[in-house]
């Protein structure tokens, strides 16, 4: 018997559990432990609410969770309710699949002003994450600055600019939807230190900006390199640059909201008397290694809202080696210490797609098979249950999650798949039925 505790029930956690079932067969026992009473992690709280097709992968995870060899143990905080060392004594292997839910700091003067928000917090707010429901982002306008040139920056810009009708079929929270409907922001500046040939935006996400009802993407033709140079790009990036060229060729459509791409722009300060009022940008240029370097030319962009989309990091856990500079657990190909592993963003840092976590989970399970002997009679899930009961912790199982899910579906507004509960207390109440 292999008793495995997986900490985190997002994509990396579920792919690890799935791999363990396939490799160990009937000898596998996997507990998926999560701080929240609800599973799926990034799929529930990170994927944009208007990208429901991506969220459909949760049905695959559901099949894993319904396997009798797997348990979902929600509402249990590792590092709070139970320690990693305690889990190591209970299970043959412990796998940290905690993702990277914390924002990297913008770390410029004024970044602590009200109105400056990290993308994890902002995305968590409109996706219903309990940690971020008091955010109350300033949407009084006129301007917003989104710092970053990846897909998260595009998600933020798109969500800020959509009409209520365009959220039909999404699971954005009702409170966020109403706040966004009242928004007075009419110019969203998407700032990136490098140029169009260095964006991390994918064609699908860029193409969506050209289909918005009330918002027009704007690109300065002067920022675009010689079209002949596009031939050297890999196909996906070449298609993305094609969208940017199309935006530059049709700048005026009379729409009330502008999404302005500000390439070769680096924020160096945020100013305001009591809250963010403007972002001071420095114009950049690329050196021989395509690194952005400041030119000394500075200008101000008005903004009452600044959303920093510059990356994420894995929160540390007491007693677990950690690489602060890389925002991940210290590991060698997933191994932290004997019997202790990590997968996904907790292993690699925030890189790759949802699907990238699948081979990651497979590789770690293969390591466990090679490095961890078959079970020596450790208590596993029964031991965890006894420990939590002694501490007065009430875990939420998958059947209880299904009751939460059913209640969210039942309370959905017209045209929405669900109306999420946005507090742990609400989730627990629904779990109890």
ZIGIJO-V170999 format. One line per field, one symbol per residue. ss: DSSP state (@ for helix, = for strand, . for the rest). phi: phi as a letter, one per 20 degrees, with the letter a starting at -180 (. if undefined). A space follows every 50 residues. Layout:
ss=???
phi=???
//
This chain:
ss=.======...@@@@@@@@@@@@@@@@@======........@@@@..... .@@@@..@@@@@@@@....=====...=...=.@@@@@@@..====.... .==.....=....=.===@@@@@@@@@..@@@..........=====..= @@@@@@@@@@@...@@@......@@@@@@@@.....=====....@@@.= ..@@@@@@@.....=====.@@@...@@@@@@..@@@@@@@@@@@@@@@. ......======..=======...=..=========.....========= ==..====...==........==....==..=..===..===..@@@@.. .....@@@@@@@@@@@@@@@@........@@@@@@@@@@@.....=.@@@ @@@@@@@@@@.............@@@@@@@@@.
phi=.decddeodegffffffffffffelfeeccdedcfefcenlgfeddfgfe dffffffffffgfffeffedcecemceeocfbeggffffecfbccecemc edfffflcgnfefgoecfffffffffenfgfceeflffdfmedcddepcd ffffgfffffdfegffegnedgfgfffffffegdfdbdeddcfddgfdfd eeggffgfffdffcccfccfgfeefggffffeefgffffffgffffffec fdcmefdddeedelccfdaccrfcbgcbdeddfdbeefemeecfdnfcbd dfaeccdeddpcbeffcgndgbdffdmbffbdlneebgnccbcmffeenf bndgfffffffffffffgfeddfggdnfflffffgfffffemedfdefff gfffgfffffeffgndfacffdcfffffffffn
//
